Amino acid sequence: MSRTILDVHILQTVPPSNINRDDTGAPKSAVYGGVRRSRVSSQAWKKATRAAFNELLDPAELGVRTKKVVEALTDRIIAREEALTTAQVWPMAVEIIQTATGAKLETRKPPAKGRDKDGAEDEATEPQAPQSSYLLFLSARQLDGLADLAIKGIGQKAEPKVFVKDSAIKAEAKQIASTRHSVDIALFGRMVADTADINVDAAAQVAHALSVHPVDLETDYFTAVDDKNSDAEPGAGMIGTVDFNSATLYRYAAVDIDLLTRNLDAGLTEGERTGDPVRRAVEAFIEGFTLSMPTGKINTFGNNTLPDAVIVKLRSARPISFVGAFEKPIAQDTADGHVRSACRALAEHIPAVEDAFGAATDHTWIVRVGSRTQDLAGLGEEVNLRELVTKVGEAVAGRLEKRG
């Protein structure tokens, strides 16, 4: 059966930086091809892409991932019914969330009372809404639907536990949570530990970014001077170290357009299916993934680079990563630099793989910067980023229209 797959391949040089730290505070790394490489986790770049969506998509098309799901639902309920108080809403919100998602919610104890400088006891702390023990990912439309259901129960003056035991209400709550997914849920999936009923398979795969060459870990020793010190008070007010490296990264992602379509279509009414939601999602992903950057230590290093080259392929079969082009690491002392050598390696590897396995490509688009990327010329249609986003969106929409 023919599929519709988008492969995204990016080469990006990042100067001294620490955008994704391990448990010791050092930049993450991995051994590949027998040498230590710089690594940026898939989670870090997915989070950065999701953040980019805030500028690219309507909030109604996005979701929220939080433990504070009762607070999120309560805010929506009170926005609709301003006369309600949190004390009135919380019990119903808790039962609705638990019924819809199967998640266990934990009551949080308020912080212990302290005493002020005069020894008087502090005022009582406000009670806190129960939280999930793990992050829950719900779309704006799902939260809106659950808010309407909660308001229905509150309006009936129903006991929350009794209200959600009704089989019709229980089914409605689960239906709301398992349909009308946001773009970020449709792309990156959702797993709920306590029930598989509302899990969503991710339409996008994002690989850990790897440097195309070996890396060395370096350490910056820094000091900070106390601005209020006098000339008679020499020395630093603070001393510390921060680890960093620099790398030319190979980044890869794939989007299963057919799965994305099923995820986005689930439960949408004709009125909600405005325009082309799949095309909007694809265009936002291409732009968001390409331009985003994880923000670890960004103020320290200012590593605000853009990709050197972007290759997007539309396929009718399985996704294909070209990381094998760099199994033999680019030499660190190459006179051509890492970008030029990496482009040359890709230009040799891509046609070799596609010819060997008959991995036909329906279309290839290339965005490249400067003469260092000239070896990629001829591998596909050369475009700028704005053209890339539009042309990929048009191609995906055309494929889906042909398939009905």
Contacts in CASP RR format, 6 or more apart in sequence:
PFRMAT RR
TARGET T0000
AUTHOR 0000-0000-0000
METHOD contacts of the structure
MODEL  1
MSRTILDVHILQTVPPSNINRDDTGAPKSAVYGGVRRSRVSSQAWKKATR
AAFNELLDPAELGVRTKKVVEALTDRIIAREEALTTAQVWPMAVEIIQTA
TGAKLETRKPPAKGRDKDGAEDEATEPQAPQSSYLLFLSARQLDGLADLA
IKGIGQKAEPKVFVKDSAIKAEAKQIASTRHSVDIALFGRMVADTADINV
DAAAQVAHALSVHPVDLETDYFTAVDDKNSDAEPGAGMIGTVDFNSATLY
RYAAVDIDLLTRNLDAGLTEGERTGDPVRRAVEAFIEGFTLSMPTGKINT
FGNNTLPDAVIVKLRSARPISFVGAFEKPIAQDTADGHVRSACRALAEHI
PAVEDAFGAATDHTWIVRVGSRTQDLAGLGEEVNLRELVTKVGEAVAGRL
EKRG
2 316 0 8 1.000
2 317 0 8 1.000
3 256 0 8 1.000
3 257 0 8 1.000
3 258 0 8 1.000
3 315 0 8 1.000
3 316 0 8 1.000
3 317 0 8 1.000
3 318 0 8 1.000
4 256 0 8 1.000
4 257 0 8 1.000
4 258 0 8 1.000
4 314 0 8 1.000
4 315 0 8 1.000
4 316 0 8 1.000
4 396 0 8 1.000
4 399 0 8 1.000
4 400 0 8 1.000
5 254 0 8 1.000
5 255 0 8 1.000
5 256 0 8 1.000
5 257 0 8 1.000
5 314 0 8 1.000
5 315 0 8 1.000
5 316 0 8 1.000
5 317 0 8 1.000
5 318 0 8 1.000
5 319 0 8 1.000
6 254 0 8 1.000
6 255 0 8 1.000
6 257 0 8 1.000
6 282 0 8 1.000
6 286 0 8 1.000
6 312 0 8 1.000
6 313 0 8 1.000
6 314 0 8 1.000
6 315 0 8 1.000
6 392 0 8 1.000
6 396 0 8 1.000
7 252 0 8 1.000
7 253 0 8 1.000
7 254 0 8 1.000
7 311 0 8 1.000
7 312 0 8 1.000
7 313 0 8 1.000
7 315 0 8 1.000
7 319 0 8 1.000
7 320 0 8 1.000
7 321 0 8 1.000
8 251 0 8 1.000
8 252 0 8 1.000
8 253 0 8 1.000
8 254 0 8 1.000
8 255 0 8 1.000
8 286 0 8 1.000
8 289 0 8 1.000
8 290 0 8 1.000
8 310 0 8 1.000
8 311 0 8 1.000
8 312 0 8 1.000
9 250 0 8 1.000
9 251 0 8 1.000
9 252 0 8 1.000
9 310 0 8 1.000
9 311 0 8 1.000
9 312 0 8 1.000
9 313 0 8 1.000
9 321 0 8 1.000
9 322 0 8 1.000
9 346 0 8 1.000
10 249 0 8 1.000
10 250 0 8 1.000
10 251 0 8 1.000
10 252 0 8 1.000
10 289 0 8 1.000
10 290 0 8 1.000
10 307 0 8 1.000
10 309 0 8 1.000
10 310 0 8 1.000
10 311 0 8 1.000
11 212 0 8 1.000
11 248 0 8 1.000
11 249 0 8 1.000
11 250 0 8 1.000
11 251 0 8 1.000
11 307 0 8 1.000
11 308 0 8 1.000
11 309 0 8 1.000
11 339 0 8 1.000
11 342 0 8 1.000
11 343 0 8 1.000
11 346 0 8 1.000
11 373 0 8 1.000
12 209 0 8 1.000
12 248 0 8 1.000
12 249 0 8 1.000
12 251 0 8 1.000
12 305 0 8 1.000
12 306 0 8 1.000
12 307 0 8 1.000
12 308 0 8 1.000
13 246 0 8 1.000
13 247 0 8 1.000
13 248 0 8 1.000
13 249 0 8 1.000
13 305 0 8 1.000
13 308 0 8 1.000
13 338 0 8 1.000
13 339 0 8 1.000
14 246 0 8 1.000
14 247 0 8 1.000
14 248 0 8 1.000
14 249 0 8 1.000
14 303 0 8 1.000
14 305 0 8 1.000
15 246 0 8 1.000
15 301 0 8 1.000
15 303 0 8 1.000
15 305 0 8 1.000
16 218 0 8 1.000
16 220 0 8 1.000
16 244 0 8 1.000
16 245 0 8 1.000
16 246 0 8 1.000
16 301 0 8 1.000
16 303 0 8 1.000
17 27 0 8 1.000
17 244 0 8 1.000
17 245 0 8 1.000
17 246 0 8 1.000
17 297 0 8 1.000
17 301 0 8 1.000
17 302 0 8 1.000
17 303 0 8 1.000
18 25 0 8 1.000
18 26 0 8 1.000
18 27 0 8 1.000
18 242 0 8 1.000
18 243 0 8 1.000
18 244 0 8 1.000
18 245 0 8 1.000
18 296 0 8 1.000
18 297 0 8 1.000
18 300 0 8 1.000
18 301 0 8 1.000
19 27 0 8 1.000
19 40 0 8 1.000
19 44 0 8 1.000
19 293 0 8 1.000
19 294 0 8 1.000
19 295 0 8 1.000
19 296 0 8 1.000
19 297 0 8 1.000
19 298 0 8 1.000
19 303 0 8 1.000
20 27 0 8 1.000
20 28 0 8 1.000
20 39 0 8 1.000
20 40 0 8 1.000
20 41 0 8 1.000
20 44 0 8 1.000
20 294 0 8 1.000
20 296 0 8 1.000
21 27 0 8 1.000
21 28 0 8 1.000
21 296 0 8 1.000
21 297 0 8 1.000
22 28 0 8 1.000
22 29 0 8 1.000
24 243 0 8 1.000
25 243 0 8 1.000
26 217 0 8 1.000
26 243 0 8 1.000
27 38 0 8 1.000
27 39 0 8 1.000
27 217 0 8 1.000
27 243 0 8 1.000
27 244 0 8 1.000
27 245 0 8 1.000
28 38 0 8 1.000
28 39 0 8 1.000
28 40 0 8 1.000
28 41 0 8 1.000
29 36 0 8 1.000
29 37 0 8 1.000
29 38 0 8 1.000
29 39 0 8 1.000
29 215 0 8 1.000
29 217 0 8 1.000
29 245 0 8 1.000
30 36 0 8 1.000
30 37 0 8 1.000
30 39 0 8 1.000
30 208 0 8 1.000
30 210 0 8 1.000
31 37 0 8 1.000
32 210 0 8 1.000
32 323 0 8 1.000
32 326 0 8 1.000
32 327 0 8 1.000
33 327 0 8 1.000
33 328 0 8 1.000
33 329 0 8 1.000
35 214 0 8 1.000
35 329 0 8 1.000
36 214 0 8 1.000
36 215 0 8 1.000
37 210 0 8 1.000
37 211 0 8 1.000
37 213 0 8 1.000
37 214 0 8 1.000
37 215 0 8 1.000
37 247 0 8 1.000
37 329 0 8 1.000
38 210 0 8 1.000
38 211 0 8 1.000
38 215 0 8 1.000
38 245 0 8 1.000
38 246 0 8 1.000
38 247 0 8 1.000
38 249 0 8 1.000
39 208 0 8 1.000
39 209 0 8 1.000
39 210 0 8 1.000
39 211 0 8 1.000
40 208 0 8 1.000
40 209 0 8 1.000
40 249 0 8 1.000
40 251 0 8 1.000
40 294 0 8 1.000
41 208 0 8 1.000
42 206 0 8 1.000
42 207 0 8 1.000
42 208 0 8 1.000
44 294 0 8 1.000
45 206 0 8 1.000
45 209 0 8 1.000
45 251 0 8 1.000
45 289 0 8 1.000
45 292 0 8 1.000
45 294 0 8 1.000
46 188 0 8 1.000
46 204 0 8 1.000
46 206 0 8 1.000
47 294 0 8 1.000
48 292 0 8 1.000
48 293 0 8 1.000
48 294 0 8 1.000
48 295 0 8 1.000
49 206 0 8 1.000
49 285 0 8 1.000
49 288 0 8 1.000
49 289 0 8 1.000
49 292 0 8 1.000
50 184 0 8 1.000
50 188 0 8 1.000
51 292 0 8 1.000
52 284 0 8 1.000
52 287 0 8 1.000
52 288 0 8 1.000
52 289 0 8 1.000
52 291 0 8 1.000
52 292 0 8 1.000
53 62 0 8 1.000
53 183 0 8 1.000
53 184 0 8 1.000
53 284 0 8 1.000
53 288 0 8 1.000
54 62 0 8 1.000
56 283 0 8 1.000
56 284 0 8 1.000
56 287 0 8 1.000
56 288 0 8 1.000
57 183 0 8 1.000
57 280 0 8 1.000
57 284 0 8 1.000
59 140 0 8 1.000
60 140 0 8 1.000
60 141 0 8 1.000
61 140 0 8 1.000
61 182 0 8 1.000
61 183 0 8 1.000
61 277 0 8 1.000
61 280 0 8 1.000
61 281 0 8 1.000
62 139 0 8 1.000
62 140 0 8 1.000
62 182 0 8 1.000
62 183 0 8 1.000
62 184 0 8 1.000
63 137 0 8 1.000
63 138 0 8 1.000
63 139 0 8 1.000
63 140 0 8 1.000
63 143 0 8 1.000
63 182 0 8 1.000
63 184 0 8 1.000
63 185 0 8 1.000
64 72 0 8 1.000
64 137 0 8 1.000
64 138 0 8 1.000
64 140 0 8 1.000
64 143 0 8 1.000
65 135 0 8 1.000
65 136 0 8 1.000
65 137 0 8 1.000
66 72 0 8 1.000
66 135 0 8 1.000
66 136 0 8 1.000
67 131 0 8 1.000
67 132 0 8 1.000
67 133 0 8 1.000
67 134 0 8 1.000
67 135 0 8 1.000
67 136 0 8 1.000
68 129 0 8 1.000
68 131 0 8 1.000
69 97 0 8 1.000
69 101 0 8 1.000
69 103 0 8 1.000
69 105 0 8 1.000
69 131 0 8 1.000
69 132 0 8 1.000
69 136 0 8 1.000
69 138 0 8 1.000
70 90 0 8 1.000
70 93 0 8 1.000
70 94 0 8 1.000
70 97 0 8 1.000
70 105 0 8 1.000
70 129 0 8 1.000
70 130 0 8 1.000
70 131 0 8 1.000
71 129 0 8 1.000
72 138 0 8 1.000
72 143 0 8 1.000
73 93 0 8 1.000
73 96 0 8 1.000
73 97 0 8 1.000
73 143 0 8 1.000
73 146 0 8 1.000
73 147 0 8 1.000
73 150 0 8 1.000
74 86 0 8 1.000
74 89 0 8 1.000
74 90 0 8 1.000
74 93 0 8 1.000
74 129 0 8 1.000
76 143 0 8 1.000
76 144 0 8 1.000
76 146 0 8 1.000
76 147 0 8 1.000
77 84 0 8 1.000
77 89 0 8 1.000
77 93 0 8 1.000
77 147 0 8 1.000
77 150 0 8 1.000
77 151 0 8 1.000
77 154 0 8 1.000
78 84 0 8 1.000
78 85 0 8 1.000
78 86 0 8 1.000
78 89 0 8 1.000
80 147 0 8 1.000
80 148 0 8 1.000
80 151 0 8 1.000
81 151 0 8 1.000
81 154 0 8 1.000
84 154 0 8 1.000
86 129 0 8 1.000
88 154 0 8 1.000
89 150 0 8 1.000
89 154 0 8 1.000
90 129 0 8 1.000
90 130 0 8 1.000
91 160 0 8 1.000
92 150 0 8 1.000
92 153 0 8 1.000
92 154 0 8 1.000
92 160 0 8 1.000
92 163 0 8 1.000
93 129 0 8 1.000
93 150 0 8 1.000
94 105 0 8 1.000
94 130 0 8 1.000
94 160 0 8 1.000
95 160 0 8 1.000
95 161 0 8 1.000
95 163 0 8 1.000
95 164 0 8 1.000
96 146 0 8 1.000
96 149 0 8 1.000
96 150 0 8 1.000
96 160 0 8 1.000
96 164 0 8 1.000
96 173 0 8 1.000
97 103 0 8 1.000
97 105 0 8 1.000
97 132 0 8 1.000
97 136 0 8 1.000
97 146 0 8 1.000
98 104 0 8 1.000
98 105 0 8 1.000
98 164 0 8 1.000
99 164 0 8 1.000
99 169 0 8 1.000
99 170 0 8 1.000
99 173 0 8 1.000
99 174 0 8 1.000
100 146 0 8 1.000
100 173 0 8 1.000
100 174 0 8 1.000
100 176 0 8 1.000
100 177 0 8 1.000
100 198 0 8 1.000
101 136 0 8 1.000
101 138 0 8 1.000
101 177 0 8 1.000
101 192 0 8 1.000
101 194 0 8 1.000
101 195 0 8 1.000
101 198 0 8 1.000
102 192 0 8 1.000
102 194 0 8 1.000
102 195 0 8 1.000
102 197 0 8 1.000
103 132 0 8 1.000
103 133 0 8 1.000
103 134 0 8 1.000
103 136 0 8 1.000
103 192 0 8 1.000
103 193 0 8 1.000
103 194 0 8 1.000
103 195 0 8 1.000
104 132 0 8 1.000
104 133 0 8 1.000
104 194 0 8 1.000
105 130 0 8 1.000
105 131 0 8 1.000
105 132 0 8 1.000
106 130 0 8 1.000
106 131 0 8 1.000
106 132 0 8 1.000
106 133 0 8 1.000
107 130 0 8 1.000
108 128 0 8 1.000
108 129 0 8 1.000
108 130 0 8 1.000
108 131 0 8 1.000
109 128 0 8 1.000
110 124 0 8 1.000
110 125 0 8 1.000
110 126 0 8 1.000
110 127 0 8 1.000
110 128 0 8 1.000
111 125 0 8 1.000
113 121 0 8 1.000
113 122 0 8 1.000
113 124 0 8 1.000
113 125 0 8 1.000
114 121 0 8 1.000
114 122 0 8 1.000
115 121 0 8 1.000
115 122 0 8 1.000
116 122 0 8 1.000
134 193 0 8 1.000
136 192 0 8 1.000
137 184 0 8 1.000
137 185 0 8 1.000
137 189 0 8 1.000
137 190 0 8 1.000
138 146 0 8 1.000
138 177 0 8 1.000
138 185 0 8 1.000
139 180 0 8 1.000
139 181 0 8 1.000
139 182 0 8 1.000
139 185 0 8 1.000
140 182 0 8 1.000
141 180 0 8 1.000
141 182 0 8 1.000
141 272 0 8 1.000
142 176 0 8 1.000
142 177 0 8 1.000
142 179 0 8 1.000
142 180 0 8 1.000
142 181 0 8 1.000
142 182 0 8 1.000
145 176 0 8 1.000
146 173 0 8 1.000
146 176 0 8 1.000
146 177 0 8 1.000
149 169 0 8 1.000
149 172 0 8 1.000
149 173 0 8 1.000
149 176 0 8 1.000
153 160 0 8 1.000
153 163 0 8 1.000
156 163 0 8 1.000
163 169 0 8 1.000
164 170 0 8 1.000
164 173 0 8 1.000
174 197 0 8 1.000
174 198 0 8 1.000
177 198 0 8 1.000
178 197 0 8 1.000
178 198 0 8 1.000
178 266 0 8 1.000
179 266 0 8 1.000
179 267 0 8 1.000
179 268 0 8 1.000
180 266 0 8 1.000
180 267 0 8 1.000
180 268 0 8 1.000
180 272 0 8 1.000
181 190 0 8 1.000
181 200 0 8 1.000
181 263 0 8 1.000
181 264 0 8 1.000
181 266 0 8 1.000
183 264 0 8 1.000
183 277 0 8 1.000
183 280 0 8 1.000
183 281 0 8 1.000
183 284 0 8 1.000
185 200 0 8 1.000
185 263 0 8 1.000
186 200 0 8 1.000
186 203 0 8 1.000
186 260 0 8 1.000
186 263 0 8 1.000
186 264 0 8 1.000
186 281 0 8 1.000
187 202 0 8 1.000
187 203 0 8 1.000
187 204 0 8 1.000
187 255 0 8 1.000
187 260 0 8 1.000
187 263 0 8 1.000
187 281 0 8 1.000
187 285 0 8 1.000
188 202 0 8 1.000
188 204 0 8 1.000
189 199 0 8 1.000
189 200 0 8 1.000
189 201 0 8 1.000
189 202 0 8 1.000
189 203 0 8 1.000
189 263 0 8 1.000
190 198 0 8 1.000
190 199 0 8 1.000
190 200 0 8 1.000
191 199 0 8 1.000
192 198 0 8 1.000
192 199 0 8 1.000
200 263 0 8 1.000
201 259 0 8 1.000
201 263 0 8 1.000
203 255 0 8 1.000
203 256 0 8 1.000
203 257 0 8 1.000
203 259 0 8 1.000
203 260 0 8 1.000
203 263 0 8 1.000
204 253 0 8 1.000
204 254 0 8 1.000
204 255 0 8 1.000
204 256 0 8 1.000
204 260 0 8 1.000
204 285 0 8 1.000
205 253 0 8 1.000
205 254 0 8 1.000
205 255 0 8 1.000
205 256 0 8 1.000
205 319 0 8 1.000
206 252 0 8 1.000
206 253 0 8 1.000
206 289 0 8 1.000
207 251 0 8 1.000
207 252 0 8 1.000
207 253 0 8 1.000
207 321 0 8 1.000
207 323 0 8 1.000
209 249 0 8 1.000
209 250 0 8 1.000
209 251 0 8 1.000
209 252 0 8 1.000
210 249 0 8 1.000
210 250 0 8 1.000
210 323 0 8 1.000
210 326 0 8 1.000
211 247 0 8 1.000
211 248 0 8 1.000
211 249 0 8 1.000
211 250 0 8 1.000
212 247 0 8 1.000
212 248 0 8 1.000
212 249 0 8 1.000
212 250 0 8 1.000
212 325 0 8 1.000
212 326 0 8 1.000
212 329 0 8 1.000
212 330 0 8 1.000
212 338 0 8 1.000
212 341 0 8 1.000
212 342 0 8 1.000
212 345 0 8 1.000
213 247 0 8 1.000
213 248 0 8 1.000
213 326 0 8 1.000
213 329 0 8 1.000
213 330 0 8 1.000
213 331 0 8 1.000
213 332 0 8 1.000
213 338 0 8 1.000
214 329 0 8 1.000
214 332 0 8 1.000
215 245 0 8 1.000
215 246 0 8 1.000
215 247 0 8 1.000
216 245 0 8 1.000
217 243 0 8 1.000
217 244 0 8 1.000
217 245 0 8 1.000
218 243 0 8 1.000
218 244 0 8 1.000
218 245 0 8 1.000
219 241 0 8 1.000
219 242 0 8 1.000
219 243 0 8 1.000
219 244 0 8 1.000
220 241 0 8 1.000
220 242 0 8 1.000
220 243 0 8 1.000
220 244 0 8 1.000
221 239 0 8 1.000
221 240 0 8 1.000
221 241 0 8 1.000
222 239 0 8 1.000
222 240 0 8 1.000
222 241 0 8 1.000
222 242 0 8 1.000
223 235 0 8 1.000
223 236 0 8 1.000
223 237 0 8 1.000
223 238 0 8 1.000
223 239 0 8 1.000
223 240 0 8 1.000
224 236 0 8 1.000
224 237 0 8 1.000
224 238 0 8 1.000
224 239 0 8 1.000
225 235 0 8 1.000
225 236 0 8 1.000
225 237 0 8 1.000
226 233 0 8 1.000
226 236 0 8 1.000
226 237 0 8 1.000
229 235 0 8 1.000
229 237 0 8 1.000
242 297 0 8 1.000
242 300 0 8 1.000
244 297 0 8 1.000
244 301 0 8 1.000
248 308 0 8 1.000
248 330 0 8 1.000
248 338 0 8 1.000
248 339 0 8 1.000
248 342 0 8 1.000
250 322 0 8 1.000
250 323 0 8 1.000
250 325 0 8 1.000
250 326 0 8 1.000
250 342 0 8 1.000
251 289 0 8 1.000
251 307 0 8 1.000
252 321 0 8 1.000
252 322 0 8 1.000
252 323 0 8 1.000
253 285 0 8 1.000
253 289 0 8 1.000
254 319 0 8 1.000
254 321 0 8 1.000
255 282 0 8 1.000
255 285 0 8 1.000
256 319 0 8 1.000
257 278 0 8 1.000
257 282 0 8 1.000
257 396 0 8 1.000
257 399 0 8 1.000
257 400 0 8 1.000
260 278 0 8 1.000
260 281 0 8 1.000
260 282 0 8 1.000
261 278 0 8 1.000
261 400 0 8 1.000
264 277 0 8 1.000
264 278 0 8 1.000
264 281 0 8 1.000
265 273 0 8 1.000
265 277 0 8 1.000
268 277 0 8 1.000
276 397 0 8 1.000
278 396 0 8 1.000
278 397 0 8 1.000
278 400 0 8 1.000
279 393 0 8 1.000
279 394 0 8 1.000
279 396 0 8 1.000
279 397 0 8 1.000
282 392 0 8 1.000
282 393 0 8 1.000
282 396 0 8 1.000
283 389 0 8 1.000
283 390 0 8 1.000
283 392 0 8 1.000
283 393 0 8 1.000
286 312 0 8 1.000
286 388 0 8 1.000
286 389 0 8 1.000
286 392 0 8 1.000
286 393 0 8 1.000
287 385 0 8 1.000
287 389 0 8 1.000
290 307 0 8 1.000
290 310 0 8 1.000
290 367 0 8 1.000
290 385 0 8 1.000
291 306 0 8 1.000
291 385 0 8 1.000
293 303 0 8 1.000
293 304 0 8 1.000
293 305 0 8 1.000
298 304 0 8 1.000
306 369 0 8 1.000
307 367 0 8 1.000
307 369 0 8 1.000
308 339 0 8 1.000
308 343 0 8 1.000
308 368 0 8 1.000
308 369 0 8 1.000
308 372 0 8 1.000
308 373 0 8 1.000
309 339 0 8 1.000
309 343 0 8 1.000
309 346 0 8 1.000
309 366 0 8 1.000
309 367 0 8 1.000
309 368 0 8 1.000
309 369 0 8 1.000
309 373 0 8 1.000
309 376 0 8 1.000
310 366 0 8 1.000
310 367 0 8 1.000
310 368 0 8 1.000
310 385 0 8 1.000
310 388 0 8 1.000
311 346 0 8 1.000
311 350 0 8 1.000
311 364 0 8 1.000
311 365 0 8 1.000
311 366 0 8 1.000
311 376 0 8 1.000
311 379 0 8 1.000
312 364 0 8 1.000
312 365 0 8 1.000
312 366 0 8 1.000
312 388 0 8 1.000
312 392 0 8 1.000
313 320 0 8 1.000
313 361 0 8 1.000
313 363 0 8 1.000
313 364 0 8 1.000
314 361 0 8 1.000
314 362 0 8 1.000
314 363 0 8 1.000
314 364 0 8 1.000
314 392 0 8 1.000
314 395 0 8 1.000
314 396 0 8 1.000
314 399 0 8 1.000
315 359 0 8 1.000
315 360 0 8 1.000
315 361 0 8 1.000
315 362 0 8 1.000
316 360 0 8 1.000
316 362 0 8 1.000
317 359 0 8 1.000
317 360 0 8 1.000
320 353 0 8 1.000
320 354 0 8 1.000
320 359 0 8 1.000
322 346 0 8 1.000
322 349 0 8 1.000
322 350 0 8 1.000
322 353 0 8 1.000
324 349 0 8 1.000
325 342 0 8 1.000
325 345 0 8 1.000
325 346 0 8 1.000
325 348 0 8 1.000
325 349 0 8 1.000
325 350 0 8 1.000
326 342 0 8 1.000
326 345 0 8 1.000
330 337 0 8 1.000
330 338 0 8 1.000
330 341 0 8 1.000
330 342 0 8 1.000
330 345 0 8 1.000
331 341 0 8 1.000
334 340 0 8 1.000
334 341 0 8 1.000
336 344 0 8 1.000
336 372 0 8 1.000
337 372 0 8 1.000
339 372 0 8 1.000
339 373 0 8 1.000
340 372 0 8 1.000
340 373 0 8 1.000
340 375 0 8 1.000
343 368 0 8 1.000
343 372 0 8 1.000
343 373 0 8 1.000
343 374 0 8 1.000
343 375 0 8 1.000
343 376 0 8 1.000
344 375 0 8 1.000
346 375 0 8 1.000
346 376 0 8 1.000
347 375 0 8 1.000
347 376 0 8 1.000
347 379 0 8 1.000
350 379 0 8 1.000
351 379 0 8 1.000
353 359 0 8 1.000
354 360 0 8 1.000
354 361 0 8 1.000
362 395 0 8 1.000
363 381 0 8 1.000
363 395 0 8 1.000
364 379 0 8 1.000
364 380 0 8 1.000
364 381 0 8 1.000
365 380 0 8 1.000
365 381 0 8 1.000
365 382 0 8 1.000
365 383 0 8 1.000
365 387 0 8 1.000
365 388 0 8 1.000
365 391 0 8 1.000
365 392 0 8 1.000
366 376 0 8 1.000
366 377 0 8 1.000
366 378 0 8 1.000
366 379 0 8 1.000
366 380 0 8 1.000
366 381 0 8 1.000
366 382 0 8 1.000
366 383 0 8 1.000
367 382 0 8 1.000
367 383 0 8 1.000
367 384 0 8 1.000
367 385 0 8 1.000
367 388 0 8 1.000
368 374 0 8 1.000
368 376 0 8 1.000
368 377 0 8 1.000
368 382 0 8 1.000
381 391 0 8 1.000
383 391 0 8 1.000
END
